[in-house]
Amino acid sequence: MVEAGIAQTTAATTMPVHAMHGTSRLILITQGRYSGRMEAALLTYRRVGNDYLVIATNEKNRAKPDWYLNLKEEPVVQIELSDAGFHARATTPTGADRIRLLPVVSELSDGHGHAIPRDTAAVLLSPIC
């Protein structure tokens, strides 16, 4: 399952992907919306039931990160953890579902603010059986 891009991302880290710096991290692999190539992003996540929640932030840049724009075009993605790899379907919760996830999103964003900023997307990654 390990693609060249994943190997480069993993090689850049010196600790296991799943437990870097005391946080849970995963490698999200999306299909580039223009290139068609597989692209990898290292993201912090939290478990929500059987799903994995990540947030689409691009530091202080107002533009959405490329991986988010990629999964909006092709929502079937690959996830790599330190001990497993699998496909998942990405969805962006809205309305009541988004509000329900507020505490988890706040935790992922280091507790900055008491609301999910309008320009921050929460993304649920649901494993495909």
N, C-alpha and C positions, 0 to 999 in steps of 0.2 A: 504493500500500500504506500510505501514511502516514495514520494516523487522527488525529483532533483531539488525543487524549490523548498520542499519540506526539510530535506536533508540540510540545506544551507541554513534555514531558520534554526533548526535544532542544533546544528554545529556552532552557531553563534552564541548559544547559551552554554553555561558551564554547569548548570544544575538541571535535574529532571524537569521536563516541561510542566508536569502536573503540580509541582510544589516549589516553584521559584519564589524565593524571598517570603516564604510563609503564605503565599496566596495560591489559589487554584488557577492554573493557566491551561489553555488548550491551543492547538494550532488549527485555525480555520482555513480550509482550502476552498477557494471559489474559482469559477471559470471567468477569466478576464472578459469583460463585456465587449471590448474592441479586439483584443489580441486572440481570444479563444484559448489562451494558455492557462494552465493552473497557476494560481497565485496564492501564497500563504501569508497569514497574519497571526501573530502571537497575541492572544487576548486573555484577559482575566474573566472568569466566569463564576456564576453561582448556580447551584442546582435548584430547580423549581419542579418538584415532583420528579417525573422521568425526563424532563427537559433541561437544557442548559441555557442560561440567560447571559447575554453579553450586551454591552451598550456601545452604540456607534458614536464615538466621540473622536475628534481629530485634534486633541489638545486644545489650543486656543484658536485654531482655524475654524471659521464658520462653515466651511464646506464639509460635506459628509466624507468619511474615509472611503477609499476605493473599494475595499472589501464589501462595504455595505451597498454601494452602488452596483457592484457585481452581483450580489445575491438578490437584489431587487429584479435584475434581469433573468437570473437563473437561480431559483430558490433551493435547488437540491445541491447540497454542499458536502464536503468531507470534514470530519473532525478527527484529530489525532490527540489522544491523551498519552500519558507515559506508558500505560499498560493496555491500550486498546485503540482501535481505529474503526470508524463506521461512517455511513452516510446519514444525513439528517435533512429535514425540510425546515427552511428558515421562514419565520413569519414575524411581522411587526405588529404587536398588540396595539389595539386602539380602544378608545372609550373606557368602559368599566374594567376591561382586562388590563389596560395600561395603568389605571389607578390602583388596581389590586397589587400590581408589581412595584409600586412606588417605594416601599421599604427596602426591597432588594436592590432596586436601581440606585437608591440613595447610598446603600452600603457599597455598591460597586464604584460609585463616583466619589468615594471617600467622604460621604455625608455632606457634600457641599450643597447647601440650600435645602429647602423643605418641599420642593416640587421638582418634577422632572422638567427641565428646560424644554421649551417647545421644539428647539432644534436638536435635541438629543433623542435618538431612537433606541428603544429597548428592542432586542431581537431574541426571540425564542427559537432554539435549535432543537427540534423534535426528532429523535432517532427514528430511522426508517427500518422496520423489522424485515 
